[in-house]
Amino acid sequence: MAEPPRKLPVQGLANVIARDNRNFAGFNGIGFDAAGEPRPADLHHAWTRGARAVYLHLR
């Protein structure tokens, strides 16, 4: 049986999602820096305000 993938913290998953889905970012108050990356402070604030991410591992 394959090993499950490494677990990412919610902020790490939100970072990945926000980069590709600007609606998710806007809904959760995540802004972007000049390089187009989600701002770490905004990711933290989104998490403290209840933003959640789920990682699905299909077999």
LINWO-V362965 format. One record per helix or strand of 3 or more residues. SS is the DSSP state (@ for helix, = for strand). FROM is the first residue (numbers start at 1). LEN is the number of residues. Records with the same first field share a line. If there is no record, write none. Layout:
# LINWO-V362965
SS=FROM-LEN + FROM-LEN
This chain:
# LINWO-V362965
@=10-11 + 22-6 + 40-9
